[in-house]
Amino acid sequence: MTASLLPVAGVSAASADVKPAVVANTTGTDQLIVTFKAGKTDVSASVAKAHGASVKKTTATGKKILKVDADKAADVLAQLKADPNVESAEFDQILSVDVTTPNDPSYGSQYHLTRIQANSAWDFYTGSTAVKIAIVDTGVDLTHPDLSSKIVAGYNFVSGTTNANDDHGHGTHCAGIAAANTNNSTNGAGVDWNARIMPVKVLNAAGSGYTSDISAGVRWAADNGAKVISMSLGGGSYSASFQADIDYAWGKGAVIVAAAGNNGNTAVQYPANYNNVVSVAATTSTDGKASFSTYGTWVDIAAPGNAILSTARGGGMTTMSGTSMATPVVAGVAGLVWQRYGTSASPATIVNKIHSTADVITGTGSWWIHGRVNAYKAVTL
């Protein structure tokens, strides 16, 4: 026998001719759960030591949790099962959360998705085709391989046509962040795998547009069934007519999300500061405030917006930074929450859930009100 099997004083170890079966340590645990026979609990430490283990703690039911070397756990378990002082022994197996990992090749480079725990959220909800996310922007690349199959009818308020194709690239990038086709072995992933993308072009090839067109785009999106309206744009000042169209869309059942701005100060920006709009600041991969992000107690929530990899106009992917990128992150989370509650829920229900489940990070309460968005908590808590 090896030294580890020698009996200690007052303890009977397994006899030399016993050949206990060795069970594979499939989870790589370094702990065992051991129940000692009646009257033998007081020798648990001695028995554990004799077999190369140590007692870590005692459970409420009197079981002993033994610490062992993971590489030797299977052999120690077999020895304990054969020990006359032991009633039963088993691995204290390691269990893990089930996290969905899409097969999109660039997913590993999209830090924003794991930062908001989207991968854990996808174990519960991956989005619904009944939800339309309107990208009120420069349009969307209608032929992009990661977007084309998800696009529904849109409108171009710049040209007054139904062709909402992107001639800039900004809208395409935002669309992919919110709802790129996911788990299709192509490019990267979107927050919402299944929501439909509604391209509403209100900005020209230079990336600018009139308030009247943007406001009309919001109303059009609501009239055409958008449950989320994402606006990665801003500037100017308060407009009563724009607020009226925001209120109209809210009344039609849409959650409206807008970028807080990239001024790096606390200056209020519209449409982010309108009533019934979720204003979004940008954070980094380490949950710090992005240096460019507008911030302040008028801003509702934060989301990753620095160096975000997403779909590029003309195909493929590219990296952009801005509160423009943070906004569709929140829009995508809203899509998942809509699936959770159903499209008959109120926009207030969706927004309140997103706000109340945000992670409290540095700056919460001063740079933004509710924290950094958390997709997993938003669909489970």
Rosetta blueprint (number, residue, H / E / L):
1 M L
2 T L
3 A H
4 S H
5 L H
6 L L
7 P L
8 V L
9 A L
10 G L
11 V L
12 S L
13 A L
14 A L
15 S L
16 A L
17 D L
18 V L
19 K L
20 P L
21 A L
22 V L
23 V L
24 A L
25 N L
26 T L
27 T L
28 G L
29 T L
30 D L
31 Q E
32 L E
33 I E
34 V E
35 T E
36 F E
37 K L
38 A L
39 G L
40 K L
41 T H
42 D H
43 V H
44 S H
45 A H
46 S H
47 V H
48 A H
49 K H
50 A H
51 H L
52 G L
53 A L
54 S E
55 V E
56 K E
57 K E
58 T E
59 T L
60 A L
61 T L
62 G L
63 K L
64 K E
65 I E
66 L E
67 K E
68 V L
69 D L
70 A H
71 D H
72 K H
73 A H
74 A H
75 D H
76 V H
77 L H
78 A H
79 Q H
80 L H
81 K H
82 A H
83 D L
84 P L
85 N L
86 V E
87 E E
88 S E
89 A E
90 E E
91 F E
92 D L
93 Q L
94 I L
95 L L
96 S L
97 V L
98 D L
99 V L
100 T L
101 T L
102 P L
103 N L
104 D L
105 P L
106 S L
107 Y H
108 G H
109 S H
110 Q L
111 Y H
112 H H
113 L H
114 T H
115 R H
116 I L
117 Q L
118 A H
119 N H
120 S H
121 A H
122 W L
123 D L
124 F L
125 Y L
126 T L
127 G L
128 S L
129 T L
130 A L
131 V L
132 K E
133 I E
134 A E
135 I E
136 V E
137 D E
138 T L
139 G L
140 V E
141 D L
142 L L
143 T L
144 H L
145 P L
146 D L
147 L L
148 S H
149 S H
150 K H
151 I E
152 V L
153 A L
154 G L
155 Y E
156 N E
157 F L
158 V L
159 S L
160 G L
161 T E
162 T L
163 N L
164 A L
165 N E
166 D L
167 D L
168 H L
169 G L
170 H H
171 G H
172 T H
173 H H
174 C H
175 A H
176 G H
177 I H
178 A H
179 A H
180 A L
181 N L
182 T L
183 N L
184 N L
185 S L
186 T L
187 N L
188 G L
189 A L
190 G L
191 V L
192 D L
193 W L
194 N L
195 A L
196 R E
197 I E
198 M E
199 P E
200 V E
201 K E
202 V L
203 L L
204 N L
205 A L
206 A L
207 G L
208 S L
209 G L
210 Y L
211 T H
212 S H
213 D H
214 I H
215 S H
216 A H
217 G H
218 V H
219 R H
220 W H
221 A H
222 A H
223 D H
224 N L
225 G L
226 A L
227 K L
228 V E
229 I E
230 S E
231 M E
232 S L
233 L L
234 G L
235 G L
236 G L
237 S L
238 Y L
239 S L
240 A H
241 S H
242 F H
243 Q H
244 A H
245 D H
246 I H
247 D H
248 Y H
249 A H
250 W H
251 G H
252 K L
253 G L
254 A L
255 V E
256 I E
257 V E
258 A E
259 A E
260 A L
261 G L
262 N L
263 N L
264 G L
265 N L
266 T L
267 A L
268 V L
269 Q L
270 Y L
271 P L
272 A L
273 N L
274 Y L
275 N L
276 N L
277 V L
278 V E
279 S E
280 V E
281 A E
282 A E
283 T E
284 T L
285 S L
286 T L
287 D L
288 G L
289 K E
290 A L
291 S L
292 F L
293 S L
294 T L
295 Y L
296 G L
297 T L
298 W L
299 V L
300 D L
301 I E
302 A E
303 A E
304 P E
305 G L
306 N L
307 A L
308 I E
309 L E
310 S E
311 T E
312 A L
313 R L
314 G L
315 G L
316 G L
317 M E
318 T E
319 T E
320 M E
321 S L
322 G L
323 T H
324 S H
325 M H
326 A H
327 T H
328 P H
329 V H
330 V H
331 A H
332 G H
333 V H
334 A H
335 G H
336 L H
337 V H
338 W H
339 Q H
340 R H
341 Y H
342 G L
343 T L
344 S L
345 A L
346 S L
347 P H
348 A H
349 T H
350 I H
351 V H
352 N H
353 K H
354 I H
355 H H
356 S H
357 T L
358 A L
359 D E
360 V L
361 I L
362 T L
363 G L
364 T E
365 G L
366 S L
367 W L
368 W E
369 I L
370 H L
371 G L
372 R E
373 V L
374 N L
375 A H
376 Y H
377 K H
378 A H
379 V H
380 T H
381 L L
